[in-house]
Amino acid sequence: MDIERTTLPGIGTRHVFTTAQGRRIGIVEYQAGGRRDVVLDDADDPDRMVSLTLTRVEATALAALLGFPELVARAA
């Protein structure tokens, strides 16, 4: 799976990948404050992304729900 990384000058970094269903999903990681936005392409307009803002704690909780701790354990 390829992850597209885009520097957003003055903002941070966007990390996006395309799902098996052809949808683009990703994370915008802001330089300051630990803010993360989950972004998903708009099914009606592929040039538009819909976002959900997460705090660092919320992002950590979402990572746990998606299985990040198990991934780390397997890598170790």
PDB file with SEQRES, HELIX, SHEET and CRYST1 records, atoms N, CA, C and O in Angstrom:
SEQRES   1 A   76  MET ASP ILE GLU ARG THR THR LEU PRO GLY ILE GLY THR          
SEQRES   2 A   76  ARG HIS VAL PHE THR THR ALA GLN GLY ARG ARG ILE GLY          
SEQRES   3 A   76  ILE VAL GLU TYR GLN ALA GLY GLY ARG ARG ASP VAL VAL          
SEQRES   4 A   76  LEU ASP ASP ALA ASP ASP PRO ASP ARG MET VAL SER LEU          
SEQRES   5 A   76  THR LEU THR ARG VAL GLU ALA THR ALA LEU ALA ALA LEU          
SEQRES   6 A   76  LEU GLY PHE PRO GLU LEU VAL ALA ARG ALA ALA                  
HELIX    1 AA1 ARG A   56  LEU A   65  1                                  10    
HELIX    2 AA2 PHE A   68  ALA A   75  1                                   8    
SHEET    1 AA1 5 GLU A   4  LEU A   8  0                                        
SHEET    2 AA1 5 GLY A  12  THR A  18 -1                                        
SHEET    3 AA1 5 ARG A  24  TYR A  30 -1                                        
SHEET    4 AA1 5 ARG A  36  ASP A  42 -1                                        
SHEET    5 AA1 5 ASP A  45  LEU A  54 -1                                        
CRYST1    1.000    1.000    1.000  90.00  90.00  90.00 P 1           1          
ATOM      1  N   MET A   1       0.842  -1.164   0.000  1.00  0.00           N  
ATOM      2  CA  MET A   1       0.000   0.000   0.000  1.00  0.00           C  
ATOM      3  C   MET A   1       0.896   1.238   0.000  1.00  0.00           C  
ATOM      4  O   MET A   1       1.829   1.336   0.796  1.00  0.00           O  
ATOM      5  N   ASP A   2       0.610   2.165  -0.883  1.00  0.00           N  
ATOM      6  CA  ASP A   2       1.374   3.404  -0.970  1.00  0.00           C  
ATOM      7  C   ASP A   2       0.679   4.496  -0.166  1.00  0.00           C  
ATOM      8  O   ASP A   2      -0.534   4.683  -0.265  1.00  0.00           O  
ATOM      9  N   ILE A   3       1.468   5.213   0.631  1.00  0.00           N  
ATOM     10  CA  ILE A   3       0.960   6.352   1.387  1.00  0.00           C  
ATOM     11  C   ILE A   3       1.563   7.603   0.777  1.00  0.00           C  
ATOM     12  O   ILE A   3       2.782   7.761   0.715  1.00  0.00           O  
ATOM     13  N   GLU A   4       0.688   8.485   0.329  1.00  0.00           N  
ATOM     14  CA  GLU A   4       1.110   9.754  -0.272  1.00  0.00           C  
ATOM     15  C   GLU A   4       1.307  10.777   0.847  1.00  0.00           C  
ATOM     16  O   GLU A   4       0.384  11.051   1.614  1.00  0.00           O  
ATOM     17  N   ARG A   5       2.503  11.334   0.934  1.00  0.00           N  
ATOM     18  CA  ARG A   5       2.803  12.341   1.945  1.00  0.00           C  
ATOM     19  C   ARG A   5       2.973  13.688   1.259  1.00  0.00           C  
ATOM     20  O   ARG A   5       3.758  13.831   0.322  1.00  0.00           O  
ATOM     21  N   THR A   6       2.229  14.666   1.739  1.00  0.00           N  
ATOM     22  CA  THR A   6       2.283  16.000   1.159  1.00  0.00           C  
ATOM     23  C   THR A   6       2.563  17.016   2.252  1.00  0.00           C  
ATOM     24  O   THR A   6       1.843  17.075   3.248  1.00  0.00           O  
ATOM     25  N   THR A   7       3.608  17.816   2.070  1.00  0.00           N  
ATOM     26  CA  THR A   7       3.897  18.890   3.014  1.00  0.00           C  
ATOM     27  C   THR A   7       2.929  20.032   2.749  1.00  0.00           C  
ATOM     28  O   THR A   7       2.768  20.471   1.610  1.00  0.00           O  
ATOM     29  N   LEU A   8       2.293  20.504   3.800  1.00  0.00           N  
ATOM     30  CA  LEU A   8       1.378  21.634   3.714  1.00  0.00           C  
ATOM     31  C   LEU A   8       2.072  22.807   4.400  1.00  0.00           C  
ATOM     32  O   LEU A   8       2.009  22.927   5.623  1.00  0.00           O  
ATOM     33  N   PRO A   9       2.735  23.679   3.630  1.00  0.00           N  
ATOM     34  CA  PRO A   9       3.536  24.751   4.202  1.00  0.00           C  
ATOM     35  C   PRO A   9       2.758  25.568   5.249  1.00  0.00           C  
ATOM     36  O   PRO A   9       1.645  26.032   5.003  1.00  0.00           O  
ATOM     37  N   GLY A  10       3.382  25.722   6.413  1.00  0.00           N  
ATOM     38  CA  GLY A  10       2.778  26.486   7.487  1.00  0.00           C  
ATOM     39  C   GLY A  10       1.690  25.756   8.242  1.00  0.00           C  
ATOM     40  O   GLY A  10       1.134  26.291   9.201  1.00  0.00           O  
ATOM     41  N   ILE A  11       1.375  24.522   7.818  1.00  0.00           N  
ATOM     42  CA  ILE A  11       0.291  23.748   8.447  1.00  0.00           C  
ATOM     43  C   ILE A  11       0.822  22.457   9.043  1.00  0.00           C  
ATOM     44  O   ILE A  11       0.692  22.223  10.245  1.00  0.00           O  
ATOM     45  N   GLY A  12       1.419  21.623   8.209  1.00  0.00           N  
ATOM     46  CA  GLY A  12       1.908  20.322   8.671  1.00  0.00           C  
ATOM     47  C   GLY A  12       2.080  19.375   7.504  1.00  0.00           C  
ATOM     48  O   GLY A  12       2.582  19.762   6.449  1.00  0.00           O  
ATOM     49  N   THR A  13       1.659  18.125   7.694  1.00  0.00           N  
ATOM     50  CA  THR A  13       1.812  17.082   6.684  1.00  0.00           C  
ATOM     51  C   THR A  13       0.509  16.319   6.518  1.00  0.00           C  
ATOM     52  O   THR A  13      -0.168  16.008   7.497  1.00  0.00           O  
ATOM     53  N   ARG A  14       0.164  16.020   5.275  1.00  0.00           N  
ATOM     54  CA  ARG A  14      -1.011  15.188   4.982  1.00  0.00           C  
ATOM     55  C   ARG A  14      -0.509  13.827   4.516  1.00  0.00           C  
ATOM     56  O   ARG A  14       0.352  13.739   3.641  1.00  0.00           O  
ATOM     57  N   HIS A  15      -1.056  12.760   5.111  1.00  0.00           N  
ATOM     58  CA  HIS A  15      -0.735  11.380   4.756  1.00  0.00           C  
ATOM     59  C   HIS A  15      -2.034  10.754   4.237  1.00  0.00           C  
ATOM     60  O   HIS A  15      -3.022  10.683   4.968  1.00  0.00           O  
ATOM     61  N   VAL A  16      -2.036  10.301   2.979  1.00  0.00           N  
ATOM     62  CA  VAL A  16      -3.270   9.782   2.363  1.00  0.00           C  
ATOM     63  C   VAL A  16      -2.964   8.473   1.645  1.00  0.00           C  
ATOM     64  O   VAL A  16      -1.898   8.314   1.050  1.00  0.00           O  
ATOM     65  N   PHE A  17      -3.912   7.534   1.706  1.00  0.00           N  
ATOM     66  CA  PHE A  17      -3.826   6.316   0.903  1.00  0.00           C  
ATOM     67  C   PHE A  17      -5.189   6.034   0.283  1.00  0.00           C  
ATOM     68  O   PHE A  17      -6.202   6.592   0.706  1.00  0.00           O  
ATOM     69  N   THR A  18      -5.204   5.177  -0.710  1.00  0.00           N  
ATOM     70  CA  THR A  18      -6.447   4.807  -1.390  1.00  0.00           C  
ATOM     71  C   THR A  18      -6.864   3.419  -0.937  1.00  0.00           C  
ATOM     72  O   THR A  18      -6.066   2.483  -0.959  1.00  0.00           O  
ATOM     73  N   THR A  19      -8.129   3.291  -0.524  1.00  0.00           N  
ATOM     74  CA  THR A  19      -8.647   2.008  -0.048  1.00  0.00           C  
ATOM     75  C   THR A  19      -8.940   1.076  -1.225  1.00  0.00           C  
ATOM     76  O   THR A  19      -8.909   1.494  -2.383  1.00  0.00           O  
ATOM     77  N   ALA A  20      -9.221  -0.177  -0.918  1.00  0.00           N  
ATOM     78  CA  ALA A  20      -9.567  -1.158  -1.956  1.00  0.00           C  
ATOM     79  C   ALA A  20     -10.827  -0.746  -2.713  1.00  0.00           C  
ATOM     80  O   ALA A  20     -11.011  -1.133  -3.867  1.00  0.00           O  
ATOM     81  N   GLN A  21     -11.690   0.034  -2.071  1.00  0.00           N  
ATOM     82  CA  GLN A  21     -12.916   0.512  -2.718  1.00  0.00           C  
ATOM     83  C   GLN A  21     -12.682   1.787  -3.530  1.00  0.00           C  
ATOM     84  O   GLN A  21     -13.617   2.333  -4.114  1.00  0.00           O  
ATOM     85  N   GLY A  22     -11.431   2.262  -3.565  1.00  0.00           N  
ATOM     86  CA  GLY A  22     -11.103   3.440  -4.354  1.00  0.00           C  
ATOM     87  C   GLY A  22     -11.306   4.766  -3.638  1.00  0.00           C  
ATOM     88  O   GLY A  22     -11.213   5.820  -4.266  1.00  0.00           O  
ATOM     89  N   ARG A  23     -11.580   4.737  -2.343  1.00  0.00           N  
ATOM     90  CA  ARG A  23     -11.748   5.968  -1.567  1.00  0.00           C  
ATOM     91  C   ARG A  23     -10.409   6.401  -1.013  1.00  0.00           C  
ATOM     92  O   ARG A  23      -9.577   5.560  -0.671  1.00  0.00           O  
ATOM     93  N   ARG A  24     -10.188   7.712  -0.919  1.00  0.00           N  
ATOM     94  CA  ARG A  24      -8.958   8.252  -0.338  1.00  0.00           C  
ATOM     95  C   ARG A  24      -9.236   8.643   1.104  1.00  0.00           C  
ATOM     96  O   ARG A  24     -10.196   9.357   1.393  1.00  0.00           O  
ATOM     97  N   ILE A  25      -8.378   8.161   2.012  1.00  0.00           N  
ATOM     98  CA  ILE A  25      -8.513   8.458   3.436  1.00  0.00           C  
ATOM     99  C   ILE A  25      -7.129   8.804   3.970  1.00  0.00           C  
ATOM    100  O   ILE A  25      -6.118   8.291   3.491  1.00  0.00           O  
ATOM    101  N   GLY A  26      -7.100   9.669   4.956  1.00  0.00           N  
ATOM    102  CA  GLY A  26      -5.796  10.024   5.490  1.00  0.00           C  
ATOM    103  C   GLY A  26      -5.864  10.831   6.766  1.00  0.00           C  
ATOM    104  O   GLY A  26      -6.907  10.960   7.406  1.00  0.00           O  
ATOM    105  N   ILE A  27      -4.702  11.370   7.108  1.00  0.00           N  
ATOM    106  CA  ILE A  27      -4.531  12.160   8.322  1.00  0.00           C  
ATOM    107  C   ILE A  27      -3.779  13.435   7.953  1.00  0.00           C  
ATOM    108  O   ILE A  27      -2.790  13.394   7.221  1.00  0.00           O  
ATOM    109  N   VAL A  28      -4.260  14.575   8.471  1.00  0.00           N  
ATOM    110  CA  VAL A  28      -3.489  15.811   8.405  1.00  0.00           C  
ATOM    111  C   VAL A  28      -2.903  15.997   9.796  1.00  0.00           C  
ATOM    112  O   VAL A  28      -3.631  16.113  10.782  1.00  0.00           O  
ATOM    113  N   GLU A  29      -1.578  16.022   9.859  1.00  0.00           N  
ATOM    114  CA  GLU A  29      -0.852  16.163  11.118  1.00  0.00           C  
ATOM    115  C   GLU A  29      -0.336  17.599  11.188  1.00  0.00           C  
ATOM    116  O   GLU A  29       0.530  17.992  10.406  1.00  0.00           O  
ATOM    117  N   TYR A  30      -0.868  18.375  12.122  1.00  0.00           N  
ATOM    118  CA  TYR A  30      -0.517  19.784  12.244  1.00  0.00           C  
ATOM    119  C   TYR A  30       0.792  19.946  12.999  1.00  0.00           C  
ATOM    120  O   TYR A  30       1.115  19.142  13.874  1.00  0.00           O  
ATOM    121  N   GLN A  31       1.553  20.996  12.657  1.00  0.00           N  
ATOM    122  CA  GLN A  31       2.855  21.252  13.274  1.00  0.00           C  
ATOM    123  C   GLN A  31       2.724  21.596  14.748  1.00  0.00           C  
ATOM    124  O   GLN A  31       3.577  21.213  15.549  1.00  0.00           O  
ATOM    125  N   ALA A  32       1.689  22.300  15.114  1.00  0.00           N  
ATOM    126  CA  ALA A  32       1.555  22.791  16.489  1.00  0.00           C  
ATOM    127  C   ALA A  32       0.334  22.182  17.175  1.00  0.00           C  
ATOM    128  O   ALA A  32      -0.700  21.962  16.545  1.00  0.00           O  
ATOM    129  N   GLY A  33       0.467  21.918  18.453  1.00  0.00           N  
ATOM    130  CA  GLY A  33      -0.678  21.541  19.270  1.00  0.00           C  
ATOM    131  C   GLY A  33      -1.080  20.084  19.257  1.00  0.00           C  
ATOM    132  O   GLY A  33      -1.977  19.702  20.008  1.00  0.00           O  
ATOM    133  N   GLY A  34      -0.457  19.251  18.438  1.00  0.00           N  
ATOM    134  CA  GLY A  34      -0.801  17.838  18.427  1.00  0.00           C  
ATOM    135  C   GLY A  34      -2.113  17.514  17.731  1.00  0.00           C  
ATOM    136  O   GLY A  34      -2.599  16.386  17.820  1.00  0.00           O  
ATOM    137  N   ARG A  35      -2.685  18.481  17.047  1.00  0.00           N  
ATOM    138  CA  ARG A  35      -3.971  18.259  16.366  1.00  0.00           C  
ATOM    139  C   ARG A  35      -3.807  17.319  15.182  1.00  0.00           C  
ATOM    140  O   ARG A  35      -2.811  17.375  14.460  1.00  0.00           O  
ATOM    141  N   ARG A  36      -4.786  16.465  14.996  1.00  0.00           N  
ATOM    142  CA  ARG A  36      -4.846  15.561  13.848  1.00  0.00           C  
ATOM    143  C   ARG A  36      -6.240  15.666  13.249  1.00  0.00           C  
ATOM    144  O   ARG A  36      -7.226  15.721  13.984  1.00  0.00           O  
ATOM    145  N   ASP A  37      -6.335  15.694  11.939  1.00  0.00           N  
ATOM    146  CA  ASP A  37      -7.620  15.621  11.253  1.00  0.00           C  
ATOM    147  C   ASP A  37      -7.650  14.333  10.451  1.00  0.00           C  
ATOM    148  O   ASP A  37      -6.708  14.030   9.719  1.00  0.00           O  
ATOM    149  N   VAL A  38      -8.726  13.579  10.588  1.00  0.00           N  
ATOM    150  CA  VAL A  38      -8.968  12.435   9.715  1.00  0.00           C  
ATOM    151  C   VAL A  38      -9.668  13.008   8.496  1.00  0.00           C  
ATOM    152  O   VAL A  38     -10.649  13.738   8.634  1.00  0.00           O  
ATOM    153  N   VAL A  39      -9.180  12.688   7.302  1.00  0.00           N  
ATOM    154  CA  VAL A  39      -9.785  13.208   6.081  1.00  0.00           C  
ATOM    155  C   VAL A  39     -10.230  12.055   5.189  1.00  0.00           C  
ATOM    156  O   VAL A  39      -9.560  11.027   5.096  1.00  0.00           O  
ATOM    157  N   LEU A  40     -11.357  12.243   4.544  1.00  0.00           N  
ATOM    158  CA  LEU A  40     -11.937  11.250   3.640  1.00  0.00           C  
ATOM    159  C   LEU A  40     -12.439  11.989   2.418  1.00  0.00           C  
ATOM    160  O   LEU A  40     -13.060  13.046   2.534  1.00  0.00           O  
ATOM    161  N   ASP A  41     -12.168  11.424   1.227  1.00  0.00           N  
ATOM    162  CA  ASP A  41     -12.639  12.101   0.028  1.00  0.00           C  
ATOM    163  C   ASP A  41     -14.165  12.141  -0.004  1.00  0.00           C  
ATOM    164  O   ASP A  41     -14.836  11.244   0.506  1.00  0.00           O  
ATOM    165  N   ASP A  42     -14.686  13.178  -0.600  1.00  0.00           N  
ATOM    166  CA  ASP A  42     -16.126  13.348  -0.773  1.00  0.00           C  
ATOM    167  C   ASP A  42     -16.534  12.494  -1.970  1.00  0.00           C  
ATOM    168  O   ASP A  42     -16.026  12.698  -3.073  1.00  0.00           O  
ATOM    169  N   ALA A  43     -17.435  11.549  -1.769  1.00  0.00           N  
ATOM    170  CA  ALA A  43     -17.843  10.633  -2.850  1.00  0.00           C  
ATOM    171  C   ALA A  43     -18.427  11.383  -4.046  1.00  0.00           C  
ATOM    172  O   ALA A  43     -18.346  10.901  -5.176  1.00  0.00           O  
ATOM    173  N   ASP A  44     -19.014  12.556  -3.809  1.00  0.00           N  
ATOM    174  CA  ASP A  44     -19.628  13.328  -4.896  1.00  0.00           C  
ATOM    175  C   ASP A  44     -18.657  14.287  -5.578  1.00  0.00           C  
ATOM    176  O   ASP A  44     -18.925  14.751  -6.686  1.00  0.00           O  
ATOM    177  N   ASP A  45     -17.532  14.589  -4.929  1.00  0.00           N  
ATOM    178  CA  ASP A  45     -16.554  15.533  -5.473  1.00  0.00           C  
ATOM    179  C   ASP A  45     -15.152  15.061  -5.086  1.00  0.00           C  
ATOM    180  O   ASP A  45     -14.699  15.340  -3.975  1.00  0.00           O  
ATOM    181  N   PRO A  46     -14.458  14.355  -5.976  1.00  0.00           N  
ATOM    182  CA  PRO A  46     -13.153  13.775  -5.646  1.00  0.00           C  
ATOM    183  C   PRO A  46     -12.082  14.810  -5.314  1.00  0.00           C  
ATOM    184  O   PRO A  46     -11.039  14.450  -4.769  1.00  0.00           O  
ATOM    185  N   ASP A  47     -12.310  16.085  -5.627  1.00  0.00           N  
ATOM    186  CA  ASP A  47     -11.345  17.124  -5.289  1.00  0.00           C  
ATOM    187  C   ASP A  47     -11.560  17.691  -3.894  1.00  0.00           C  
ATOM    188  O   ASP A  47     -10.787  18.535  -3.442  1.00  0.00           O  
ATOM    189  N   ARG A  48     -12.593  17.240  -3.215  1.00  0.00           N  
ATOM    190  CA  ARG A  48     -12.924  17.754  -1.883  1.00  0.00           C  
ATOM    191  C   ARG A  48     -12.706  16.659  -0.845  1.00  0.00           C  
ATOM    192  O   ARG A  48     -13.012  15.491  -1.086  1.00  0.00           O  
ATOM    193  N   MET A  49     -12.174  17.048   0.313  1.00  0.00           N  
ATOM    194  CA  MET A  49     -11.992  16.115   1.420  1.00  0.00           C  
ATOM    195  C   MET A  49     -12.864  16.569   2.587  1.00  0.00           C  
ATOM    196  O   MET A  49     -12.954  17.763   2.871  1.00  0.00           O  
ATOM    197  N   VAL A  50     -13.499  15.622   3.257  1.00  0.00           N  
ATOM    198  CA  VAL A  50     -14.285  15.882   4.458  1.00  0.00           C  
ATOM    199  C   VAL A  50     -13.377  15.568   5.642  1.00  0.00           C  
ATOM    200  O   VAL A  50     -12.671  14.559   5.624  1.00  0.00           O  
ATOM    201  N   SER A  51     -13.384  16.423   6.680  1.00  0.00           N  
ATOM    202  CA  SER A  51     -12.458  16.194   7.783  1.00  0.00           C  
ATOM    203  C   SER A  51     -13.158  16.091   9.127  1.00  0.00           C  
ATOM    204  O   SER A  51     -14.252  16.617   9.334  1.00  0.00           O  
ATOM    205  N   LEU A  52     -12.487  15.394  10.028  1.00  0.00           N  
ATOM    206  CA  LEU A  52     -12.910  15.226  11.415  1.00  0.00           C  
ATOM    207  C   LEU A  52     -11.682  15.528  12.264  1.00  0.00           C  
ATOM    208  O   LEU A  52     -10.662  14.850  12.144  1.00  0.00           O  
ATOM    209  N   THR A  53     -11.776  16.547  13.125  1.00  0.00           N  
ATOM    210  CA  THR A  53     -10.638  16.953  13.947  1.00  0.00           C  
ATOM    211  C   THR A  53     -10.565  16.101  15.209  1.00  0.00           C  
ATOM    212  O   THR A  53     -11.568  15.885  15.890  1.00  0.00           O  
ATOM    213  N   LEU A  54      -9.342  15.615  15.510  1.00  0.00           N  
ATOM    214  CA  LEU A  54      -9.102  14.808  16.706  1.00  0.00           C  
ATOM    215  C   LEU A  54      -8.017  15.452  17.558  1.00  0.00           C  
ATOM    216  O   LEU A  54      -7.055  16.007  17.028  1.00  0.00           O  
ATOM    217  N   THR A  55      -8.170  15.381  18.866  1.00  0.00           N  
ATOM    218  CA  THR A  55      -7.088  15.769  19.771  1.00  0.00           C  
ATOM    219  C   THR A  55      -6.066  14.634  19.782  1.00  0.00           C  
ATOM    220  O   THR A  55      -6.320  13.562  19.232  1.00  0.00           O  
ATOM    221  N   ARG A  56      -4.920  14.865  20.402  1.00  0.00           N  
ATOM    222  CA  ARG A  56      -3.900  13.815  20.498  1.00  0.00           C  
ATOM    223  C   ARG A  56      -4.467  12.584  21.227  1.00  0.00           C  
ATOM    224  O   ARG A  56      -4.213  11.452  20.816  1.00  0.00           O  
ATOM    225  N   VAL A  57      -5.219  12.803  22.288  1.00  0.00           N  
ATOM    226  CA  VAL A  57      -5.810  11.692  23.053  1.00  0.00           C  
ATOM    227  C   VAL A  57      -6.805  10.923  22.180  1.00  0.00           C  
ATOM    228  O   VAL A  57      -6.817   9.692  22.192  1.00  0.00           O  
ATOM    229  N   GLU A  58      -7.632  11.639  21.430  1.00  0.00           N  
ATOM    230  CA  GLU A  58      -8.601  10.983  20.549  1.00  0.00           C  
ATOM    231  C   GLU A  58      -7.904  10.210  19.433  1.00  0.00           C  
ATOM    232  O   GLU A  58      -8.327   9.109  19.080  1.00  0.00           O  
ATOM    233  N   ALA A  59      -6.836  10.784  18.878  1.00  0.00           N  
ATOM    234  CA  ALA A  59      -6.078  10.093  17.833  1.00  0.00           C  
ATOM    235  C   ALA A  59      -5.452   8.810  18.365  1.00  0.00           C  
ATOM    236  O   ALA A  59      -5.424   7.791  17.675  1.00  0.00           O  
ATOM    237  N   THR A  60      -4.951   8.867  19.599  1.00  0.00           N  
ATOM    238  CA  THR A  60      -4.377   7.680  20.228  1.00  0.00           C  
ATOM    239  C   THR A  60      -5.445   6.615  20.450  1.00  0.00           C  
ATOM    240  O   THR A  60      -5.198   5.429  20.229  1.00  0.00           O  
ATOM    241  N   ALA A  61      -6.628   7.035  20.886  1.00  0.00           N  
ATOM    242  CA  ALA A  61      -7.728   6.085  21.091  1.00  0.00           C  
ATOM    243  C   ALA A  61      -8.148   5.441  19.770  1.00  0.00           C  
ATOM    244  O   ALA A  61      -8.401   4.237  19.718  1.00  0.00           O  
ATOM    245  N   LEU A  62      -8.222   6.236  18.707  1.00  0.00           N  
ATOM    246  CA  LEU A  62      -8.588   5.690  17.400  1.00  0.00           C  
ATOM    247  C   LEU A  62      -7.534   4.699  16.918  1.00  0.00           C  
ATOM    248  O   LEU A  62      -7.873   3.647  16.375  1.00  0.00           O  
ATOM    249  N   ALA A  63      -6.257   5.030  17.113  1.00  0.00           N  
ATOM    250  CA  ALA A  63      -5.177   4.112  16.727  1.00  0.00           C  
ATOM    251  C   ALA A  63      -5.308   2.788  17.465  1.00  0.00           C  
ATOM    252  O   ALA A  63      -5.107   1.724  16.880  1.00  0.00           O  
ATOM    253  N   ALA A  64      -5.645   2.852  18.746  1.00  0.00           N  
ATOM    254  CA  ALA A  64      -5.830   1.617  19.523  1.00  0.00           C  
ATOM    255  C   ALA A  64      -6.990   0.806  18.975  1.00  0.00           C  
ATOM    256  O   ALA A  64      -6.901  -0.417  18.875  1.00  0.00           O  
ATOM    257  N   LEU A  65      -8.079   1.477  18.621  1.00  0.00           N  
ATOM    258  CA  LEU A  65      -9.243   0.769  18.066  1.00  0.00           C  
ATOM    259  C   LEU A  65      -8.925   0.123  16.720  1.00  0.00           C  
ATOM    260  O   LEU A  65      -9.485  -0.917  16.373  1.00  0.00           O  
ATOM    261  N   LEU A  66      -8.024   0.745  15.968  1.00  0.00           N  
ATOM    262  CA  LEU A  66      -7.654   0.214  14.655  1.00  0.00           C  
ATOM    263  C   LEU A  66      -6.560  -0.846  14.727  1.00  0.00           C  
ATOM    264  O   LEU A  66      -6.154  -1.388  13.699  1.00  0.00           O  
ATOM    265  N   GLY A  67      -6.079  -1.148  15.940  1.00  0.00           N  
ATOM    266  CA  GLY A  67      -5.126  -2.240  16.100  1.00  0.00           C  
ATOM    267  C   GLY A  67      -3.671  -1.844  16.116  1.00  0.00           C  
ATOM    268  O   GLY A  67      -2.813  -2.706  15.921  1.00  0.00           O  
ATOM    269  N   PHE A  68      -3.348  -0.585  16.338  1.00  0.00           N  
ATOM    270  CA  PHE A  68      -1.945  -0.157  16.352  1.00  0.00           C  
ATOM    271  C   PHE A  68      -1.103  -0.900  17.381  1.00  0.00           C  
ATOM    272  O   PHE A  68       0.019  -1.293  17.063  1.00  0.00           O  
ATOM    273  N   PRO A  69      -1.599  -1.110  18.610  1.00  0.00           N  
ATOM    274  CA  PRO A  69      -0.756  -1.842  19.581  1.00  0.00           C  
ATOM    275  C   PRO A  69      -0.371  -3.235  19.091  1.00  0.00           C  
ATOM    276  O   PRO A  69       0.755  -3.674  19.324  1.00  0.00           O  
ATOM    277  N   GLU A  70      -1.277  -3.935  18.419  1.00  0.00           N  
ATOM    278  CA  GLU A  70      -0.963  -5.261  17.895  1.00  0.00           C  
ATOM    279  C   GLU A  70       0.068  -5.194  16.789  1.00  0.00           C  
ATOM    280  O   GLU A  70       0.927  -6.069  16.682  1.00  0.00           O  
ATOM    281  N   LEU A  71      -0.010  -4.153  15.960  1.00  0.00           N  
ATOM    282  CA  LEU A  71       0.964  -3.965  14.888  1.00  0.00           C  
ATOM    283  C   LEU A  71       2.351  -3.747  15.466  1.00  0.00           C  
ATOM    284  O   LEU A  71       3.319  -4.324  14.970  1.00  0.00           O  
ATOM    285  N   VAL A  72       2.468  -2.934  16.496  1.00  0.00           N  
ATOM    286  CA  VAL A  72       3.746  -2.681  17.143  1.00  0.00           C  
ATOM    287  C   VAL A  72       4.285  -3.968  17.765  1.00  0.00           C  
ATOM    288  O   VAL A  72       5.477  -4.255  17.654  1.00  0.00           O  
ATOM    289  N   ALA A  73       3.427  -4.736  18.410  1.00  0.00           N  
ATOM    290  CA  ALA A  73       3.854  -5.989  19.034  1.00  0.00           C  
ATOM    291  C   ALA A  73       4.386  -6.972  17.987  1.00  0.00           C  
ATOM    292  O   ALA A  73       5.384  -7.652  18.227  1.00  0.00           O  
ATOM    293  N   ARG A  74       3.726  -7.050  16.830  1.00  0.00           N  
ATOM    294  CA  ARG A  74       4.187  -7.962  15.778  1.00  0.00           C  
ATOM    295  C   ARG A  74       5.512  -7.510  15.193  1.00  0.00           C  
ATOM    296  O   ARG A  74       6.333  -8.341  14.803  1.00  0.00           O  
ATOM    297  N   ALA A  75       5.731  -6.204  15.128  1.00  0.00           N  
ATOM    298  CA  ALA A  75       6.982  -5.674  14.561  1.00  0.00           C  
ATOM    299  C   ALA A  75       8.167  -5.891  15.512  1.00  0.00           C  
ATOM    300  O   ALA A  75       9.316  -5.954  15.075  1.00  0.00           O  
ATOM    301  N   ALA A  76       7.881  -6.004  16.798  1.00  0.00           N  
ATOM    302  CA  ALA A  76       8.957  -6.127  17.788  1.00  0.00           C  
ATOM    303  C   ALA A  76       9.467  -7.511  17.904  1.00  0.00           C  
ATOM    304  O   ALA A  76      10.373  -7.771  18.696  1.00  0.00           O  
TER     305      ALA A  76                                                      
END                                                                             
